[in-house]
Structures are given as structure tokens and as C-alpha cells.
């Protein structure tokens, strides 16, 4: 959207930033890489959805003392190293 309608993209991003500030958000999550750039703010962090899932998974692993090796051992999709 930013490349075709830069003014509209900026207006929408500004509105979303205002909404987030009013809601007291500390973090915004988006699935659009361009929105990560458009929504940047000094007041909160903006991350991609895949980054959010990775962070959630990391927290779960830390809380449950699960190592990466344990996950690889249990995963049916894990390929053996040659």
C-alpha cells in the first residue's frame, strides 16, 4: 500500500499508532513487513507476527526448561545431520 498510496498508508499508520497509544500498548504485532516500518514509534515496539510467535515459543521453552535439543529429538520432521 505504501508504494502505491504513500499518503493514505501514512494516514492509516498514524491512526493505528494513536489507537495503540490510547490503549496503552507496549507492543504492536503485524503480519506486514512494510507496516513494521510504517508503525514505528518511540512509545512501543513493532514486530512481525513470525517474530511474535518465536518470542512466545522462547518464553514457553524457558518456563518449562526445554532445550532446543529436546525439541529436535521429539519432532517428527527433524532430519538427521549427515
N, C-alpha and C positions, 0 to 999 in steps of 0.2 A: 504494500500500500504506500509505503514511504516513497518509493521510486516513481510511482505514478501520480500520487496525490500527496505531496510532501506537506502542504499546509494543513490538509484535513488530518493526516497522520499525527502531526504535531498537536493539533487541537484535541484530538481524541486522547493522546498520551497525556496531555496536560490535565484533562478532565479525570482520567484514571489516577493520576498522581494526587490530585485534590481529594478524590474519593478515598484513596488509601490513607492520606494524612488525616482526614476526618474520622476514619475508622480506627486510627491508631496503629496501623500496620507497621510491623518491623521488617516484613519480607513480602515481596511480590513474586509470584511464580507465573511464568508464561511458557507456552509451547512454541513461541515465535522468536527466533534469534534476533530479528530486527526490533521486536518490542523490548528485548532486553536492553538494547541501546536507547530506544525512544523513551523508555520509562525511567532511565537513570535519575537518581535523586540522592541528595546528601542525607536525607532523612530515613532511608531504608535501603535494604539490599534487594536487587532484582536478579533472579536466577532463572535458568531454563528448567523446564519440567524434568528432563532427564537428570539434571544436577540435583534437583529436589529429591527424586527417587533414590539417587545414590546416597545423599545425606541421610535419608530416613533409614536406608539399609545399613549404613555405617553405624548409626546410633543403636539400632537393634543388635547388631553384632557385638558392639561394645557392652551393651547392657547384659547380654547373655553369654559373654566371654567366648564367643565363637570366632575361630580363626578362619582366614581365607582358605587354609589347607583343609579344614574340616568341611567347608562348603564344597570345595572341589572334589573331595572324596565321596560326598553324598550325591553330587549332581549326576544325573543320568546322561547329560550332554557333554561331560568332561572327556576330552580326548587325552590319551596318554602321551606324554612327551617322548620324543624319539632321541 
